[in-house]
Amino acid sequence: MVGTVIEVPAELAATQEKFNGAAGRAFVAGLPERAARFLAHWDLRLDGPPMYGVCALVLPVVRAGGAPAALKLQPLDEESAGEPDALRAWNGDGAVRLLAHDVPTCTLLLERLDASRTLSDLPDSRAAVEVIGALLARLTAVPAPAGVRRLGDVARAMLEQVPRALARVPDTADRRLLADCAAAVREVADRPGDRLLHWDLHYDNVLASGRAPWLAIDPKPLAGDPGFDLMPALGDRYDPAETRWRFDALTARLGLDRARARAWTLGRVLQNCLWEIEDGRAPETVQLEIGRALRA
């Protein structure tokens, strides 16, 4: 397979350029060689067009014995470094299975799921929330392995950013909301939790599978309180009338203390808004609306 040539999608090259600059350009330039190397190393055969997200290129492949798989090529960074450890800890229970892993490059060989069917395709939004809840209940039942980033560190870093960020928010009501979110985080920051969190379980990170109806992919692992993992299910296919129902359904399914889950979800609102402010943008309306709904 050394002579196999892949074409890097233009959209992936553009996002790597936007978010990672020179490092992103170098990653994209090296993808054809890296793909050829791991196709040969793991004795794989290409089996369809490439798939991609913001950070990774995923190639559908067939293993030497004929089993389908997926080759994930991604930069090694703070977000991707913990992915193989999390997938090993879950061992396929609620998440895609890890078949092989190259440590220096964080290249992964994964079981192949049905990328044509994501949870976003489920017509009933309440049923989709129930799926997320069931997956989170399984994923967060696992203690985080050593070395995974910790929510306590994330929370401290967020709170340090708050004074500077608030000074850049012109709207008084928005500024007050973010200050309230920070206050909620301070109340729980000394008990950050030790469960293995996915951190990015939005609907497009849930794929159909032959061995289970739905499985999670692409974790950004974090050791912490499961309440910090609820936000994607509140914001995806956003419906302001559903915010309270979704929050109640998720906390009930995971057996969470509502007050703690509320505080950590407001922490997630704060985190998402801080990212926007840092990039020179106003906080997203959906984030602010969810924050107001849970603060009330």
RAWO-V971820 format. One line per field, one symbol per residue. phi: phi as a letter, one per 30 degrees, with the letter a starting at -180 (. if undefined). burial: I if it has 24 or more other C-alpha atoms within 12 Angstrom, else O. A space follows every 50 residues. Layout:
phi->???
burial->???
This chain:
phi->.dddcccdedddddddddcbhddddddddddedddddddddchcbebkdd cabdcbcbcdbbdedjddabcccaddbdddededddddddhidjbeddca acddchdbcbdcccddbcdddddddddddddedddddddddcddddjdec dedddddddddeeddddccddddddddddddddddedcddbdibddcdib ddddcbcdbdcaebbdbhdcebcadeedcdeeddcdhebedceddddddd ddddicddddddddddddededdddddddicdededddddeddddd
burial->OOOOOIIIIOOIIOIIOOOOOOOIOOIIOIIIOIIIIIIOOIOIIIOOOI IIIIIIIIIIIIIOOOOIIIIIIIIIOOIIIIIIIIIIIIOIIIIIIIII IIOOOIIIIIIIIIIOOIIIOOOOIIOIIIIIIIIIIIIIIIIIIOOIII IIOIIOOIIOIIOOIIOIIOOOOIIOIIIIIIIIIIOIIOIIIIIIIIII IIIIIIIIIOOOIIIIIIIIIIIIIIIIIIIIIIIIIIOOOOIIOIIIII IOIIOIOIOIIIIIIIIIIIIIIIOOIOOOOIIOOIIIIIIIIIIO
